[in-house]
Amino acid sequence: MPIHINSSTLLGDHEIELTPIRAQGAGGQNVNKVSSAIHLRFDIKNSSLPKLYKNRLLSMRDNRLTRDGHIIIKAQNHRSQEQNREEAIQRLVHLIRQAIIPRKKRKPTRPSSAARKRRVDNKTRRARLKNLRKKITE
């Protein structure tokens, strides 16, 4: 079943590698014997995503992105493997959607004249205070 990123972009099931693993944390015997967590691995470079999407994803600063261009997501919040699988896929879709949102350009601003005056006043006050701390030598 294809995964919808947006109205024009789809990901095939064959592009995502889902591996069941044992979850960490509390849960008693169930956690120790059932592989309910999901390890999702997605190869950006060999995917069917448009070039713009690939470039944006590869240029992201994210700890889920490996050096060789794979996104790795680990989902283990739920008790069932199916819920963890759905969560991992939703997190991948969210990550791709966030990557394609264009970043706003920063408009450089200058400090106001009042802010500059406050800064200078604080500097002179601080200098006066430091001068008062000096030893008096005549």
SULBEL-V304989 format. One record per residue. N is the residue number from 1. RES is the residue in one small letter. PSI is psi as a letter, one per 30 degrees, with the letter a starting at -180 (* if undefined). Layout:
N,RES,PSI  N,RES,PSI
This chain:
1,m,k  2,p,l  3,i,k  4,h,j  5,i,e  6,n,a  7,s,f  8,s,f  9,t,k  10,l,l  11,l,k  12,g,l  13,d,e  14,h,f  15,e,f  16,i,k  17,e,j  18,l,k  19,t,k  20,p,k  21,i,l  22,r,k  23,a,l  24,q,l  25,g,a  26,a,l  27,g,f  28,g,b  29,q,e  30,n,e  31,v,e  32,n,f  33,k,f  34,v,k  35,s,i  36,s,f  37,a,l  38,i,k  39,h,j  40,l,k  41,r,k  42,f,k  43,d,j  44,i,e  45,k,e  46,n,g  47,s,l  48,s,g  49,l,l  50,p,l  51,k,e  52,l,e  53,y,e  54,k,e  55,n,e  56,r,e  57,l,e  58,l,f  59,s,f  60,m,k  61,r,j  62,d,k  63,n,f  64,r,f  65,l,k  66,t,l  67,r,e  68,d,g  69,g,h  70,h,k  71,i,k  72,i,k  73,i,k  74,k,k  75,a,k  76,q,g  77,n,f  78,h,l  79,r,f  80,s,k  81,q,e  82,e,e  83,q,e  84,n,e  85,r,e  86,e,e  87,e,e  88,a,e  89,i,e  90,q,e  91,r,e  92,l,e  93,v,e  94,h,e  95,l,e  96,i,e  97,r,e  98,q,e  99,a,e  100,i,f  101,i,k  102,p,k  103,r,k  104,k,k  105,k,k  106,r,k  107,k,j  108,p,k  109,t,l  110,r,l  111,p,k  112,s,l  113,s,e  114,a,e  115,a,e  116,r,e  117,k,e  118,r,e  119,r,e  120,v,e  121,d,e  122,n,e  123,k,e  124,t,e  125,r,e  126,r,e  127,a,e  128,r,e  129,l,e  130,k,e  131,n,e  132,l,f  133,r,f  134,k,l  135,k,k  136,i,j  137,t,k  138,e,*
